[in-house]
């Protein structure tokens, strides 16, 4: 089995066809992450995605195009899906297994502190906390469904073309959120300059985000070949996938201060800086590995019929039914 390589020029050119946002990894890194993940799928995984690798890589930044201010309904829904500012919701434990229970927890805390601490309350809402793990697991669930459709078509001797396209689109969505989550600045309130107490004197300049993930990545010429050897063997064959996503985000978020220390040294001015390059290699490889593992796990799950859940998540008799959301969490 042979997969045609995609050069950095092709990756960059494909990414440039899409609207860009300063609040994403940047077109190059997203395209590299997605392409590397697809190329790393083992032979017992969803190898059909290789046929769509160019489309997935070229569309890697598509979810950012849904965040334009002129499309405000889309922006309001989509913006939180790209961040997970965990310091902002340390009071929420454990993390709810429902997007809406998480949002309600934020609202209730906002109501409790809005008079005593209005500054904190102003950022205790869905926009300033983020919903990235929910967006990722929702795309993952949809991928399991469309993969079941592929297996059904295969069993019936029918064409798999349309369900493959559905899965490729979900891979674009999942890849973008997982890519964002691997960038430490997407997992912290310090996303766009250091906030609050600053004893180390880290920059408060909002441009740190773009200088790290876009300008430096483009300047160093990041390519699939750089991270492919760093991806490692497939993982996440078992265990809870939502918890795995949360752990992945925590791992990235733990490196926020590393980004600021490196910026403080020379402001990401030297594209040959071995420490900054190493961090970018490690983070993009981790993102590619996580995406590869999630699409492979989805393929494994799709081999089994949907679990029969009784009473269902919308059933008032479900013991976990939450009347505030009208559903039972996962």
Secondary structure, DSSP 4 states (H G I P E B T S, - for coil): -------HHHHHHHHHTS---TTSS-HHHHHHHHHHHHHT--TTS-GGGGGGHHHHHHTTTGGGGGG-TTSHHHHHHHHGGG---GGGGTT--SPPSSHHHHHHHHHHHHHHHTTT-HHHHTT-SHHHH--HHHHHHHHHHHHHHHHHHHHHHHHHT---HHHHHHHHHHHHHHHHHHHHHHSGGGSSTTTTS--S--TT-----TTHHHIIIIIIHHHHT--HHHHHTTS-S---SSS-HHHHHHHHHHHHHTTHHHHHHHHHHHTT--TT-HHHHHHHHHHHHHHHHHHHHHHHHHHHHTTSPPP--SS-TT-TTSTTEETTTTEE--
